[in-house]
Amino acid sequence: MGAAFFKPRMLGGVAIVALLALSGCKTVNMDDITGSIGAPSRPASSSPADMMAYSEQLRRLYEAHPDNRKIAMAYAKSLRARELNDQAAAVMQNVAIKYPHDRQVLTAFGKALADDGQLQRAQSVLAQADSPDDPNWSVVNTRGSIADQLGNHQAAQEFYETALKLSPGEPSVLSNLGLSYALSRDLPRAESAMRQAAASPRADMRERQNLALVLALEGKFDEAEQVSERDLPPQQARDNVAAIRQMISQSNTWRDIQTSSPRHAQITTPSQTTTRSRMAAAGRGRILSVDQSENSAASRKMQQLSFDSVAR
């Protein structure tokens, strides 16, 4: 198996809890950027040192062959894996200027822009990369994730439904659809989509940890721990669920989602305890953030979740 680099992300708001995988780490799969481009062999591991060495090799190739789109795309992808998103977007912008009608280039450019937080621009570029005559489920899925982050959950869900028609049962799309339902305050539908995603033979820890997240938001803490323990040490799984439980008790925005869902469980919240140690125990995952401001818009209640479609 090739290296996949898990990238922690903290978006706007207050960092509440870290979970692995989709509700934890964004990944950039490096398998598809080697091969016939004259690039070095894939990195030995996903460690920062190996990723940096690999990226530096690609940088030298890129500087020697700036017009080679495959080398440029490989270099940009390695930058994304190192969380150097502004640099990746700049590299891909140069490539897009030279290859303005290349759908692969536009797709990579759009994803780099999305990683860099330029969501409106990313959506515009990906609309050019998308073709109604020959649609690509990954592009459609990415457009859905951006729509969710922009607060347009209905449009996002339509994108995901289209992506599922193109790639039935794709777990990353089902998981994003589940997150979108959660953003729309529909936790039962979120759970249903997450269960389908996690049950797929193609699912990995990202889908399972997202299911654990939604179960915890519904108050199904014991089951959330059981799901989480499939990939995490038992203590870390317990810490993650306990931190979500306390997050709900402390944050009006998350509590609002939980209580406004069509069907929700009653939650007995713990006493106010320090969450920093729990967050540290779970710190290998992606950061989930939420704006705890009393007047934050409903459409932004869970927007800080990072969606998988930008990653794969």
Secondary structure in CASP SS format (residue, H / E / C, confidence):
PFRMAT SS
TARGET T0000
AUTHOR 0000-0000-0000
METHOD secondary structure of the structure
MODEL  1
M C 1.00
G C 1.00
A C 1.00
A E 1.00
F E 1.00
F E 1.00
K E 1.00
P C 1.00
R C 1.00
M C 1.00
L C 1.00
G C 1.00
G C 1.00
V E 1.00
A E 1.00
I E 1.00
V E 1.00
A E 1.00
L E 1.00
L C 1.00
A H 1.00
L H 1.00
S H 1.00
G C 1.00
C C 1.00
K E 1.00
T E 1.00
V E 1.00
N E 1.00
M C 1.00
D H 1.00
D H 1.00
I H 1.00
T C 1.00
G C 1.00
S C 1.00
I C 1.00
G C 1.00
A C 1.00
P C 1.00
S C 1.00
R C 1.00
P C 1.00
A C 1.00
S C 1.00
S C 1.00
S C 1.00
P H 1.00
A H 1.00
D H 1.00
M H 1.00
M H 1.00
A H 1.00
Y H 1.00
S H 1.00
E H 1.00
Q H 1.00
L H 1.00
R H 1.00
R H 1.00
L H 1.00
Y H 1.00
E H 1.00
A H 1.00
H C 1.00
P C 1.00
D C 1.00
N C 1.00
R H 1.00
K H 1.00
I H 1.00
A H 1.00
M H 1.00
A H 1.00
Y H 1.00
A H 1.00
K H 1.00
S H 1.00
L H 1.00
R H 1.00
A H 1.00
R C 1.00
E C 1.00
L C 1.00
N H 1.00
D H 1.00
Q H 1.00
A H 1.00
A H 1.00
A H 1.00
V H 1.00
M H 1.00
Q H 1.00
N H 1.00
V H 1.00
A H 1.00
I H 1.00
K H 1.00
Y C 1.00
P C 1.00
H C 1.00
D C 1.00
R H 1.00
Q H 1.00
V H 1.00
L H 1.00
T H 1.00
A H 1.00
F H 1.00
G H 1.00
K H 1.00
A H 1.00
L H 1.00
A H 1.00
D H 1.00
D C 1.00
G C 1.00
Q C 1.00
L H 1.00
Q H 1.00
R H 1.00
A H 1.00
Q H 1.00
S H 1.00
V H 1.00
L H 1.00
A H 1.00
Q H 1.00
A H 1.00
D C 1.00
S C 1.00
P C 1.00
D C 1.00
D C 1.00
P C 1.00
N C 1.00
W H 1.00
S H 1.00
V H 1.00
V H 1.00
N H 1.00
T H 1.00
R H 1.00
G H 1.00
S H 1.00
I H 1.00
A H 1.00
D H 1.00
Q H 1.00
L C 1.00
G C 1.00
N C 1.00
H H 1.00
Q H 1.00
A H 1.00
A H 1.00
Q H 1.00
E H 1.00
F H 1.00
Y H 1.00
E H 1.00
T H 1.00
A H 1.00
L H 1.00
K H 1.00
L H 1.00
S C 1.00
P C 1.00
G C 1.00
E C 1.00
P H 1.00
S H 1.00
V H 1.00
L H 1.00
S H 1.00
N H 1.00
L H 1.00
G H 1.00
L H 1.00
S H 1.00
Y H 1.00
A H 1.00
L H 1.00
S C 1.00
R C 1.00
D C 1.00
L H 1.00
P H 1.00
R H 1.00
A H 1.00
E H 1.00
S H 1.00
A H 1.00
M H 1.00
R H 1.00
Q H 1.00
A H 1.00
A H 1.00
A H 1.00
S C 1.00
P C 1.00
R C 1.00
A C 1.00
D C 1.00
M H 1.00
R H 1.00
E H 1.00
R H 1.00
Q H 1.00
N H 1.00
L H 1.00
A H 1.00
L H 1.00
V H 1.00
L H 1.00
A H 1.00
L H 1.00
E C 1.00
G C 1.00
K C 1.00
F H 1.00
D H 1.00
E H 1.00
A H 1.00
E H 1.00
Q H 1.00
V H 1.00
S H 1.00
E C 1.00
R C 1.00
D C 1.00
L C 1.00
P C 1.00
P H 1.00
Q H 1.00
Q H 1.00
A H 1.00
R H 1.00
D H 1.00
N H 1.00
V H 1.00
A H 1.00
A H 1.00
I H 1.00
R H 1.00
Q H 1.00
M H 1.00
I H 1.00
S H 1.00
Q H 1.00
S C 1.00
N H 1.00
T H 1.00
W H 1.00
R H 1.00
D H 1.00
I H 1.00
Q H 1.00
T H 1.00
S H 1.00
S C 1.00
P C 1.00
R C 1.00
H C 1.00
A C 1.00
Q C 1.00
I C 1.00
T C 1.00
T C 1.00
P C 1.00
S C 1.00
Q C 1.00
T C 1.00
T C 1.00
T C 1.00
R H 1.00
S H 1.00
R H 1.00
M H 1.00
A H 1.00
A H 1.00
A C 1.00
G C 1.00
R C 1.00
G C 1.00
R E 1.00
I E 1.00
L E 1.00
S E 1.00
V E 1.00
D C 1.00
Q C 1.00
S C 1.00
E C 1.00
N C 1.00
S C 1.00
A C 1.00
A H 1.00
S H 1.00
R H 1.00
K C 1.00
M C 1.00
Q C 1.00
Q C 1.00
L C 1.00
S C 1.00
F C 1.00
D H 1.00
S H 1.00
V H 1.00
A C 1.00
R C 1.00
END
